[in-house]
Amino acid sequence: MLFIVFDIEIVFLYPWAVSYDSLGTFALVEMAIFMLTVFVAYAYVWRRGGLTWD
């Protein structure tokens, strides 16, 4: 499940990175908010022990 969450991140990040020049400041702010949300999710999973190898 964790792989799917972070794989979807790449699905949104790649097209944004390709067309970054033509999108403007609004898209930069939107992507920063999106990345912050993903970082919070990553930190949550890490704190809950979801990244440990058993």
Contact map, one row per residue, 1 for C-alpha under 8 A:
111110000000000000000000000000000000000000000000000000
111111000000000000000000000000000000000000000000000000
111111100000000000000000000000000000000000000000000000
111111110000000000000000000000000000000000000000000000
111111111000000000000000000000000000000000000000000000
011111111100000000000000000000000000010000000000000000
001111111110000000000000000000000000000000000000000000
000111111111000000000000000000000000000000000000000000
000011111111100000000000000000000000010000000000000000
000001111111110000000000000000000000000000000000000000
000000111111111000000000000000000000000000000000000000
000000011111111100000000000000000000000000000000000000
000000001111111110000000000000100000000000000000000000
000000000111111111000000000000000000000000000000000000
000000000011111111100000000000000000000000000000000000
000000000001111111110000000000000000000000000000000000
000000000000111111110000000000000000000000000000000000
000000000000011111110000000000000000000000000000000000
000000000000001111111110000000000000000000000000000000
000000000000000111111111001000000000000000000000000000
000000000000000000111111000000000000000000000000000000
000000000000000000111111000000000000000000000000000000
000000000000000000111111111100000000000000000000000000
000000000000000000011111111100000000000000000000000000
000000000000000000000011111110000000000000000000000000
000000000000000000000011111111000000000000000000000000
000000000000000000010011111111100000000000000000000000
000000000000000000000011111111110000000000000000000000
000000000000000000000000111111111000000000000000000000
000000000000000000000000011111111100000000000000000000
000000000000100000000000001111111110000000000000000000
000000000000000000000000000111111111000000000000000000
000000000000000000000000000011111111100000000000000000
000000000000000000000000000001111111110000000000000000
000000000000000000000000000000111111111000000000000000
000000000000000000000000000000011111111100000000000000
000000000000000000000000000000001111111110000000000000
000001001000000000000000000000000111111111000000000000
000000000000000000000000000000000011111111100000000000
000000000000000000000000000000000001111111110000000000
000000000000000000000000000000000000111111111000000000
000000000000000000000000000000000000011111111100000000
000000000000000000000000000000000000001111111110000000
000000000000000000000000000000000000000111111111000000
000000000000000000000000000000000000000011111111111000
000000000000000000000000000000000000000001111111111000
000000000000000000000000000000000000000000111111110000
000000000000000000000000000000000000000000011111110000
000000000000000000000000000000000000000000001111111100
000000000000000000000000000000000000000000001111111100
000000000000000000000000000000000000000000001100111110
000000000000000000000000000000000000000000000000111111
000000000000000000000000000000000000000000000000001111
000000000000000000000000000000000000000000000000000111
